[in-house]
Amino acid sequence: MWIKKALPESYDKFDFEAHIDKSLSYNENRRILEEKIKPLLKPENQLTRADIKNIEDIEQREREKRVEQTIKEWKESKALKIVESDKTEILKSYIDMTCKGFNNFLIVTGRQGLGKTYVTINILKEINNDFQYKSGYITPLSLYCYLYKHRNELIVFDDLDGLFDKKCVAILKSALWDTNGKRLVSYETTSEKIKDTPEMFEFKGKIIILTNELIGKNDISFQALLSRAITYPLKMAFDEILQISNNIIENSSLFVEQKILVNEIIKRNVTEISNFNFRILDRLIQMVKYNKDKAEYLFQQALQEDKEMELVLRLMKSEIPIKEQIDEFIANTGKSRATYFRIKEKIKELVSKSHQKDICPDY
């Protein structure tokens, strides 16, 4: 922080919070603080506005270097084993196409915890570890600058908040579709942050977006962006999730008795409508390692089962007539017949298609 650098010895003696006016902007508050701390400054610590700006620029560059080094080490680490399936083979082909320049834009969707990042990154490590990675949050201006900086590279945007903002979508559209053989991206602004970036540049890179959902997919501009992409939904049926989970457990570092316990806990507690994924599986494995006697109780609390969905699923699997199912649902929940059918439809969407004939007959 610039104040701490200006007052290395008096920083703890000055109550900055007491002098901040929340009705004023950051820059206005800063100018007021600069005036108030002048009496505390030694001559050698009296920084000009240019000095403070220079300090902040240096701090920003240092932060960026640390982040880049962390990502570099992560990319260069050995690729981890992927549990292969038809879906991962398809995804591997799409990623290979993109790496080799037969596609400029790939979007991988799927609910959280089913391995979008894990599978994509480890496929990339096997094929080509020369890629850039960004997650967290991004603004239109920072997206423009980031694309310029990596204009000739493969970029992975992972659940990046702000990426589907209308301005960001406009920038991505320009970067991912050529006009007369060139993908030209432009951005007009008076911001000083763009001083090292031209107002227009040619983007020759490729982009992979990993996202839980396509926010704004009904917007015309967003539809235009999607038309530039191969979109692959990494969806898994319940039986596929269990199969991959079994492989993960078998290849884990657990002792034999611990592996048996993990499988038993899953069998007793996980159903087609459970919020179960590979992140939750990893937590269960850690719970068993921590305390095998408490593991199942801890897992049950973390699973956050929807009791109404659990009830409807049990009724659907039963052999009792539909009218009696509805009556039991109303008696247990106090909710309506229509609610029963809404929950039933939601369950049909969640369960494996391979099991629907057994547990979701058409009434």
ABEGO torsion letter per residue (X at the ends): XAAAAABAAAAAABBAAAABBAABBAAAAAAAAAAAAAAABBAAABBBAAAAAAAAAAAAAAAAAAAAAAAAAAAABBBBBBBBBAAAAAAAAAAAAAAAGABABBBBBEBBGAGAAAAAAAAAAAABABBBBBBEBBBAAAAAAAAAAAAABBBBBBGBBGAABAAAAAAAAAAABBBGGBBBBBBBBABAAAAABBABBBBABBBBBBBABBBGAABAAAAAAAAABBBBBBBBBAAAAAAAAAAAAAABABBAAAAAAAAAAAAAABBAABBBBAAAAAAAAAAAAABAAAAAAAAAAAAGBBAAAAAAAAAAABABBAAAAAAAAAAAAGBBAAAAAAAAAAAAAABBAAAAAAABBBX
